[in-house]
Amino acid sequence: MKIYLKKRVEELLNQGTKAFTFADLQRSYWKGRSFIPISDFLSQFVEGPLGQVLNTTKQTDVVKLFSEQTLLDLSHLVNQEERADFIDLLLSYAYEVFFKRKRIALANSLKVLIIIEEVHVLFQQQENIITSFFREVRKWGGGLVITDQNPSAIPRFIRGNTFYTMVLHLGSKEDIEIMSRAMMLNGDERHYLTMLHAGEGIGIMKMQSRFTKPFLVKIAPIE
């Protein structure tokens, strides 16, 4: 909760605000969302699905969480904004406590890999913790894998900062247009994105700041 409120305070300070009330703090968070009373704003942290996640009686140390294979199922958080808030909080905590304070031995090797599904839900705002992760996580020995059914919803600075991109079958015209450019597909080649079968994809890698040519990927079925 402290990290969460600290982030909102920092947002106001970065905007040049010298003094503000709690109501201003609330509005900075709910900008672009439906306005709710302050009591409801606070109650979401102690009641309902998000309250159960944040105020559990059994806690897991963040070092242990990032030191072994961990799967976090957020299906009980039906509200998309609550899912985004939880992921943002988790990454904020990992950034401040785990990575920033160098609680893992740094080396030129991968130490922690974080996989995020439907990553576009994190980008309700232009800048957030995921931005810092994409820019800094590699030097901490960490990596990020993101997936999304609608790649056009992922901000351009995220798509442009990936080392490896793989596209499966696409049906949306907007997704095809955006990803065909990202995959360096020209002219009739962009239609390849609509011809992929189950277990097939098109990949492209960035080597020494330059992209390779796109190539066909075949994924073995899991039995």
N, C-alpha and C positions, 0 to 999 in steps of 0.2 A: 504494500500500500504506500509506503514511504517513497519508494522508487517511482511509483506511478505518479504520485502528486508532484514529486520533484521534476519529472519530465514536463508536466503541464506548466509549472512555474518557470522553467527554463524557456519554454516556448514564448511565454508572455515577455520575459526579459529580453529575449532575442528580437522581439518586435519593437523594442524601445520603450516598453511600459515601465514606469518608475514605481507606481503604486497601484494596487488592485485589490479588490475584495474577493471573497470566496465565490461570489456569484460570477465575477469575471473569470475566475479559474474554471468554473463549471462551463461557462459559455465557450471558452477556448477549446475545451474538449469536445463539446457537442456542436461545434461549428459544422454546418452542413447536415446535421442530424435533427431529429425532432426534439424540441425543447421540453425538458422535464423539470419538476421541482428538485431542489437540492436534496431533500430527504430521499427521493427516489434514486438520485444520483449516487448517494452513499449506500443505500440499502442493497444495491446490486452486488456489493462486495461482501455482504454477510448473509444474503438470502438468495434463493433460487439456484440454478445450476452453476453460475459463476461463483456465487458465494460458497458453494460446496467445494469447488475447486480451490479457491484461494484460502479458505478457512478450514481445511481438513484437519482432523485430529491426529493423523499420522503424516508426518512430513518426511521428504526425501532430501538428503543433502545434495546440493547442486554439484559438488565434486563427484559424488557417487553417480549422479544422474548422467553426467557427461563422461564417465569413465567406463561405461559398459553399454551394451546394446539396450536402448530404451525406446519403447513405442508409446506415444501419448495419443489416446483415442479421444477426440473432442466431439464425437457424434452426439453426446448429450447436450452440448451447447448448440441448440437449434439456431439461435440468433447469430447471424453471420458477424455482426459487430462484436459480440462477446467472444467469438473465436479469435477475431483479429486482436482484441484487447489482451486475451490470454497469451497468445503467441508473442505479441509485442512486449508484454511484461516478462515473459520467460527469457527472451533474447536480451532485454534490457538488463536483467539480473545476471545473465551469463556474461554479458559484456562488461558490466561494472565489477562483478565479484570474481568471475572465473578467468576471463581473458585479460582484461585490463590490468589486473593485479598479478598476472603471470603465475597463476596457480598450477600451470602445467609446464613441463620442461619444453622450451622452444628449440626447434631444430628444423632443418630443411626437409621435413617429412610430415605427412598427414597424421595428426593426432586425434582430431575430432571431426566427424562428418555429420552435418545436420541436414535432414531431408524434410522439406515443407511441401505439402500438397495444397493445391488451389491457392497459390501464393498471392494472387491478385487481391484477396480480401485484406491484405495488410496495407494496401496503398489507398486508404481513405483520404490520407493527406499526402502532400507532395514529398515531405521528408519525414522519415522516422528511423527507428533503430536498424531496420533491415538495410537501409542505405549505408550506414557505418559498417555493417557486417560485410557487405559486398566489397567495400573499399579496403577493409582492414583485416578481414579474417584470415587471409592467406599467410600474413606475416606472423600470426599467432599459432600457426600449425593447424588451422581449421579449414574446413571446406563446406560449401553449401550446394545442395542439389534441390532444385525447385521443379515442380510439375504443375501444369494447369491445362484444363480442357479448352480454355479460351486464351491462347497466347497473345491475342491483340489487346487483352486487358492488362497485360504486364507492362509497366512503364518502359520506355525505350532505353533509359540509362541502365536498367537491369538486363534487358536482352543484349545490349551491346557490351556488357562487362562479363559475359560468360566465356569460359574456356572451351566448353563443348556443348553443342546444341543438337538435339535429336527431335525430329518431328514425325509423329505418326499420322494416320489418316485424318484429314481435315475436311469439313463440310461447309464451314462458313466462308463466304467470299472475303470478308474483312480479314479473317485469320489467314487465308491463303495468300492474299496480297502482301500482308506484313511479313509472314514467314518465308515467302518465296524470295523477298529481298534479303532477309536475314540469312537465308541459305544460299545466296548467290545464284539463284535459279533465274534464267532469262527466257523470255519469249514463251514458247510452248512447253519449256521445262517445268513451269510452275504447275502444270496440270498433273505432274507426277504426284503431287501432294494429295490428289483426289483418287489416285489409282492404287494406293498402298493397301495391301491386304493385312489381315490380322497377323501380328508377329513381324511386320515389316516397317521400316522407318527410313528416313533420310538423315544422315548426320553430317556435321561440319565441325572442324576444330580450328582453334586459333593458335598458331605456332609462331613464337617470336613476333607477336603483334600483327601477323598476317594470317588470313584465313586459308585453309586448304580447299581443294575442290570438294564439292558435296559427294557423298558416297552412300551406297545402299547398305542398310543395316538389317540383319535378320536376327530375331530374338527367339531363342529356343524355348519351347513350351515348358512350363513347370508341371511336373507330374507328382 
